[in-house]
Amino acid sequence: MYLIRNGSESIEDQIANAPEGYPDGIGEAAFHMDVWDSAVAKLVSDGMVNPEKVGIIGFSRSGWYTEFILSHSKTRYRAATVAENVQYSLGEYWLLHSDSTIRGWETIYGGPPYGATLPNWLRYSISFNIDKIHTPLLMEEMGYGITDDNEQTPPLNLMQNYELFTGLNRLGRAVELYYYPYEQHQPDHPQARLESLQRNLDWYSFWLLGSEREMPADREQYDRWRLFRLRSDKSGTIPP
């Protein structure tokens, strides 16, 4: 399932139609969680979808919805991708450090991550809910021409993803992060687009179908993924 924004609803309408109990802009993500929970439940009840083989992909803003869904939804997705997305994380709030970022992020949570509105951040920000993500997650980030060739000064837009990536790594969860240094918001160069498409196809084939492609370009990817799966099976990090 590919998560996209509902073109027939404005963000204001989505917030207005969100399930009750969510503060300020969080209702936007909650709206999409409700829509996709309902869609999966309907397809499962109609016998069209195996609930053990449902994945989800979010690109750009819908990547935020996907991360919110993975950390808050009752639906258990078995594989996921987020690509070139905003996270509304505490790390972004600090790293970007601009008036527009501060205003935008505080609009989502109703205020700053301090004082009276801190509980909103603690409850809904991905920064404080990484432990709730059990779904194997593929992350993709574009570089806008900035290469990642200096360990001391990684690109800012890549650093913004380290909070989630490092957190999931620390918890032993299945996660991989890929950086496309010469792409603009999405892979447009043919080689980069092919690599992204093949990488996602391999990811979902492995986690949803248990299949492996012969002779992958990255010869070690299945070794890593099998180890992820073994750790998940032993620790029970992928819920039944």
C-alpha positions as CSV (number, residue, x, y, z in Angstrom):
1,M,0.0,0.0,0.0
2,Y,1.4,3.4,-1.0
3,L,0.4,6.2,1.4
4,I,-0.4,9.5,-0.4
5,R,-2.2,12.6,0.7
6,N,-5.9,12.6,0.1
7,G,-6.3,15.2,-2.7
8,S,-9.9,15.8,-2.0
9,E,-9.2,17.1,1.6
10,S,-7.3,20.1,2.6
11,I,-5.0,19.8,5.7
12,E,-7.5,21.8,7.6
13,D,-10.3,19.4,6.6
14,Q,-8.2,16.5,7.6
15,I,-7.5,17.9,11.0
16,A,-11.2,18.7,11.4
17,N,-12.2,15.1,10.5
18,A,-9.5,13.5,12.6
19,P,-10.4,11.2,15.4
20,E,-11.0,13.1,18.6
21,G,-8.4,13.7,21.3
22,Y,-5.4,14.8,19.2
23,P,-3.8,18.2,19.7
24,D,-3.4,20.8,16.9
25,G,-1.7,19.6,13.8
26,I,-1.3,16.0,15.0
27,G,-4.9,15.5,13.8
28,E,-3.6,15.6,10.2
29,A,-1.5,12.5,10.8
30,A,-4.2,10.9,12.9
31,F,-6.7,11.4,10.0
32,H,-4.5,9.4,7.7
33,M,-3.9,6.7,10.2
34,D,-7.6,6.3,10.6
35,V,-8.1,6.2,6.8
36,W,-5.5,3.5,6.3
37,D,-6.5,1.4,9.3
38,S,-10.0,1.3,7.9
39,A,-8.7,0.5,4.4
40,V,-6.6,-2.4,5.7
41,A,-9.4,-3.7,7.9
42,K,-11.8,-3.6,4.9
43,L,-9.5,-5.4,2.6
44,V,-8.7,-8.0,5.2
45,S,-12.4,-8.6,6.0
46,D,-13.2,-9.0,2.2
47,G,-10.5,-11.6,1.9
48,M,-8.5,-9.5,-0.5
49,V,-5.4,-9.0,1.7
50,N,-3.4,-11.3,4.0
51,P,-2.9,-9.3,7.2
52,E,0.5,-10.9,7.6
53,K,1.7,-9.4,4.3
54,V,0.8,-5.7,4.3
55,G,3.4,-3.1,3.7
56,I,3.3,0.7,3.6
57,I,5.3,3.4,1.8
58,G,5.3,7.1,2.5
59,F,7.0,9.8,0.4
60,S,7.6,13.4,1.3
61,R,4.9,14.6,3.8
62,S,3.2,11.2,3.8
63,G,6.5,9.8,5.2
64,W,5.5,11.6,8.4
65,Y,2.1,10.0,8.3
66,T,3.8,6.6,7.8
67,E,6.1,7.1,10.8
68,F,3.2,8.2,12.9
69,I,1.2,5.2,11.8
70,L,4.1,2.8,12.5
71,S,4.4,4.1,16.1
72,H,0.7,4.6,16.9
73,S,-1.5,2.4,14.8
74,K,-3.1,-0.9,15.9
75,T,-2.5,-2.2,12.4
76,R,0.8,-4.1,12.1
77,Y,2.6,-3.5,8.9
78,R,5.2,-6.1,8.0
79,A,7.5,-3.8,6.0
80,A,7.7,0.0,5.4
81,T,9.6,2.7,3.5
82,V,9.8,6.4,4.2
83,A,11.5,8.6,1.6
84,E,12.6,12.2,1.6
85,N,10.1,13.1,4.4
86,V,9.7,15.6,7.2
87,Q,9.5,13.9,10.6
88,Y,8.5,16.8,12.9
89,S,11.1,15.4,15.3
90,L,12.9,17.1,18.1
91,G,16.2,16.6,16.2
92,E,14.8,18.6,13.2
93,Y,13.5,21.3,15.5
94,W,17.0,21.8,16.9
95,L,19.1,21.2,13.8
96,L,17.1,23.4,11.3
97,H,16.9,26.2,13.9
98,S,14.9,28.7,11.8
99,D,11.9,30.8,12.5
100,S,9.8,28.9,10.0
101,T,10.8,25.5,11.4
102,I,10.1,26.6,14.9
103,R,6.6,28.0,14.0
104,G,5.8,25.0,11.8
105,W,6.8,22.4,14.4
106,E,5.1,24.2,17.2
107,T,1.9,24.4,15.2
108,I,1.9,20.6,15.0
109,Y,2.3,20.1,18.7
110,G,0.5,23.2,20.0
111,G,3.7,24.7,21.3
112,P,7.4,24.1,22.0
113,P,8.9,20.9,23.5
114,Y,9.0,22.6,26.9
115,G,6.6,23.5,29.6
116,A,2.8,22.9,29.1
117,T,3.1,21.4,25.6
118,L,6.0,19.0,26.3
119,P,3.5,16.1,26.9
120,N,2.3,16.5,23.3
121,W,5.8,16.0,22.0
122,L,6.4,13.1,24.4
123,R,3.3,11.4,23.3
124,Y,3.3,12.0,19.5
125,S,6.8,13.0,18.3
126,I,8.8,10.2,16.6
127,S,11.7,11.3,18.8
128,F,10.1,9.8,21.9
129,N,8.2,6.9,20.2
130,I,11.0,5.1,18.3
131,D,10.6,2.1,20.6
132,K,7.1,1.5,19.4
133,I,8.3,0.9,15.8
134,H,8.6,-2.8,15.2
135,T,8.1,-2.8,11.4
136,P,11.3,-3.3,9.2
137,L,11.9,0.2,7.9
138,L,13.7,1.3,4.7
139,M,14.7,4.9,4.7
140,E,15.7,6.9,1.7
141,E,17.1,10.5,1.6
142,M,18.0,12.7,-1.3
143,G,21.2,14.9,-1.3
144,Y,20.5,17.8,-3.6
145,G,24.0,17.6,-4.9
146,I,25.7,17.4,-1.5
147,T,28.0,14.4,-1.1
148,D,28.5,12.5,2.2
149,D,32.2,12.2,2.1
150,N,33.3,13.7,5.4
151,E,32.4,11.8,8.6
152,Q,33.0,15.0,10.6
153,T,30.4,17.1,8.7
154,P,27.6,14.9,7.2
155,P,25.0,16.7,5.2
156,L,22.3,18.4,7.3
157,N,19.4,16.6,5.5
158,L,21.1,13.3,6.2
159,M,21.8,14.2,9.9
160,Q,18.0,14.8,10.4
161,N,17.4,11.1,9.7
162,Y,20.1,9.9,12.1
163,E,17.8,10.3,15.2
164,L,15.3,7.7,13.9
165,F,17.9,5.5,12.2
166,T,20.3,5.4,15.2
167,G,17.4,4.8,17.6
168,L,16.1,1.8,15.7
169,N,19.6,0.5,15.4
170,R,20.2,0.8,19.1
171,L,17.0,-1.1,19.8
172,G,18.1,-3.9,17.4
173,R,15.2,-3.2,14.9
174,A,15.4,-3.8,11.2
175,V,16.3,-0.5,9.5
176,E,18.4,0.6,6.6
177,L,19.2,4.2,5.4
178,Y,20.2,5.0,1.8
179,Y,21.5,8.4,0.6
180,Y,21.2,9.5,-3.0
181,P,23.6,12.5,-3.1
182,Y,22.7,13.9,-6.5
183,E,18.9,13.6,-6.5
184,Q,16.4,16.4,-5.9
185,H,13.5,15.3,-3.6
186,Q,13.1,12.1,-5.6
187,P,15.4,9.9,-7.7
188,D,15.2,11.4,-11.2
189,H,18.5,10.1,-12.7
190,P,17.8,6.7,-14.3
191,Q,20.5,4.9,-12.3
192,A,19.3,6.3,-9.0
193,R,15.6,5.6,-9.8
194,L,16.4,2.0,-10.8
195,E,18.4,1.5,-7.6
196,S,15.6,2.8,-5.5
197,L,12.9,0.7,-7.3
198,Q,15.0,-2.4,-7.1
199,R,15.9,-1.8,-3.5
200,N,12.2,-1.4,-2.5
201,L,11.2,-4.5,-4.5
202,D,13.9,-6.5,-2.8
203,W,12.9,-5.2,0.6
204,Y,9.2,-6.1,0.3
205,S,9.9,-9.4,-1.4
206,F,12.0,-10.4,1.5
207,W,9.8,-9.2,4.4
208,L,6.4,-9.9,2.9
209,L,7.1,-13.0,0.8
210,G,10.3,-14.4,2.3
211,S,12.0,-14.4,-1.2
212,E,15.5,-13.4,-2.2
213,R,16.7,-12.3,-5.6
214,E,19.7,-14.0,-7.1
215,M,22.8,-11.9,-7.6
216,P,21.7,-8.6,-6.0
217,A,24.0,-5.6,-6.6
218,D,24.6,-5.5,-2.8
219,R,25.8,-9.0,-2.2
220,E,25.6,-8.6,1.6
221,Q,22.1,-7.2,1.9
222,Y,20.4,-10.5,2.5
223,D,23.0,-11.4,5.2
224,R,22.0,-8.2,7.0
225,W,18.3,-8.8,6.5
226,R,18.4,-12.4,7.7
227,L,20.2,-11.2,10.8
228,F,17.5,-8.6,11.3
229,R,14.9,-11.3,11.0
230,L,16.7,-13.7,13.3
231,R,17.0,-11.0,16.0
232,S,13.4,-10.0,15.6
233,D,12.2,-13.6,15.9
234,K,14.3,-14.1,19.1
235,S,13.3,-10.9,20.7
236,G,9.7,-10.8,19.6
237,T,10.1,-7.3,18.3
238,I,7.7,-8.0,15.4
239,P,4.4,-8.5,17.2
240,P,2.2,-11.4,16.3
